[in-house]
Amino acid sequence: MNHCSECGQPLPTDPVEAEAETIRSWCRDNGVVLVLGDAIHQSAAARYLGLSQKTLQNCYFLPSKRIRRRVYVRIGDIAEFICNQISR
C-alpha cells in the first residue's frame, strides 16, 4: 500500500477515491469550502474542471443539488466523471 510522502497516511487505491482526494487537496489549497459533507459550489467545480460555469449549468453530465438558489456538486461525482473521461 502506498503512503503519502507528507503525512504518512495510506493513499487510496481506488482511482475515483484518489481523484477525490486530489480535488479535496485542491479545495484546501484554493480556499474552497466543502459543504453538505463533501460537495463544492458549482462555480468551484467549473474552475477545477477548466470549464465555464455556464457550460457546467447547461450540461447534465454531473448531478447537482440546489439549496436556496445555490447549486452544489459532490466531489465523488466530479472524481467519477474525470476517471470516466480518462478511461475513454
N, C-alpha and C positions, 0 to 999 in steps of 0.2 A: 504494500500500500504506500502511495506517495504521501509526503508530508510537506506542509507549507514551509518555505525557507525562512519566513519572517517569524511566524508564531509557533511552528512545530505541530499544528493541528493536522489531522488526517485530511487529505483532499478527497472530494467526491470522485467516484469512478464513473458515474453516470454522466454522459456528455451534457444532457439537459441540466442536471444539477450543477455541473461545473460551469456552464454558461450562466446559470442563475447567480452563482457566486461571483462571477465576473461582473455582472450587472449590479449586484449589491455593492461591490467594491467601487464601481464607477459612481454609484449614487453617493457613497460616503465621500469620495474624492471631490465631487462636484456640488455637494451641499443639497442633494435631492432627498427630500423626506419620504420615508416609507410610510404609507398609510394603509389602513384596513388590513393590518397584519403583514402583508407582503405585496403591496401594489404601489405604483407610482402614477403621478398625474400624466395625462395623455401627452402633454407638451414635452415632458421629460422623456417619455418613451420615444417620441418622434425625434428628439435630439439624439438619443442613444442610437437609434436606427439610421440616422442620417436622412430622415425624411422630413417634409414639412408637416406641420400639424394638420393642415387641411387634407393632405394626402392620407394621413392616418385616419382622419374622420370619414373620408369617402370610401376607403377600402374596408372590407369586412373580414380581413384575414386575422385580426386579433380581437378576441372577445373583450368587452369592456363593461364597466359598471358605472352607472350615472348616479351621483349623490348630490343633491342640491345644485343642480346645473353644472357640476364638475364631473369630468369623465376620468376614470382610473383604469389602469391596465395591470393585471397581475404579472409579476416578474417571471413566474413559471411559464406563462403563456408566451411572453416575449422570447424567453430562452428556447422554448419548444419550436417557435416559429423560425428562429435563427438556425437551430440544428436541422430542421426540415429543409431549409434553403441550402444549407451546406451539403446535405446528403444527396441533393438532386443532381 
